[in-house]
Amino acid sequence: MSLLGARVVREEPVGGGSICAAARVTLADGRTVFVKTRPGAPRGFFAAEAAGLGWLREPGTVALPAVLDVTGERLVLEWVRPGAPAVAAAEALGRGLAGLHAAGAAAFGAAPASEGWIGALALDGTPGEAWPEWYAHRRLLPYLRLARDRGATSGADAHRVEEVAARIADLAGPPEPPARLHGDLWGGNVHWSAAGAAYLVDPAAHGGHRETDLAMLLLFGTPHVERVLAAYDEAAPLAGGWRARVPLHQLFPLLVHAALFGGGYGARAARAATEALRG
């Protein structure tokens, strides 16, 4: 087997993914690369990820692995040697995210590829001019319907999310311009490198509200997350009350998890909706 014009001499599985297989691959010419595969991947699946990585690299404010090759069923990236989370890297990440978000997007929902994905689910790329309405109708309600269709949320829990969508204009906070988002920025998609930088991986890149990326960092736990947030707020101060809006921004990824994995994510989304309604 060959890759990038060289023979593969070693392939070691890398853990962490639930949708794609991942491996560290050593080539005969001495290069080491990271390879993600998904046999039968939907059209545009890896092309969207490659385009997202490129789009996020453009402002030059955050570290992302270089794309070396992309096909319908495979993505090849530079190998970034893992390291331990560090405070300095976390603070640099916070400042970098502020710069990335400030680079902006053409509209809410605008993405660098015609198809978009979050996990194994298609990501609606329909653009919108106002974030509250776009978020309610392109993020909350469609993925709530999908979660309900898959039996992942009850009628009562779904009603709480629908209440949030109905009151979104009152809950959204001050208007913000479209930010250039990673889009799936949970702690597992922050790769702490041996060189000292925090790399971002596995994006669902699109134009959105900057608080969404930050709320995602808080959702499942990220090392030194408060240092990330403090550095971000120092570089690009957040609007007053942003902490109270965290559950609102976490509601979409929780609905995605409910649709993908079931379990208790539907109930957890309902709790987030209740918190969002309390403000």
Secondary structure, 3 states (H helix, E strand, C coil): CEECCEEEEEEEECCCCCCCEEEEEEECCCCEEEEEECCCCCCCHHHHHHHHHHHHHCCCCCECCCEEEECCCEEEEECCCECCCCHHHHHHHHHHHHHHHHCCCCCECCCCCCCCEECCEECCCCCECCHHHHHHHHHHHHHHHHHHHCCCCCHHHHHHHHHHHHCHHHHCCCCCCCEEECCCCCHHHEEEECCCCEEECCCCCEEECHHHHHHHHHHCCCCCHHHHHHHHHHHCCCCCCHHHHHHHHHHHHHHHHHHHHCCCHHHHHHHHHHHHHHC
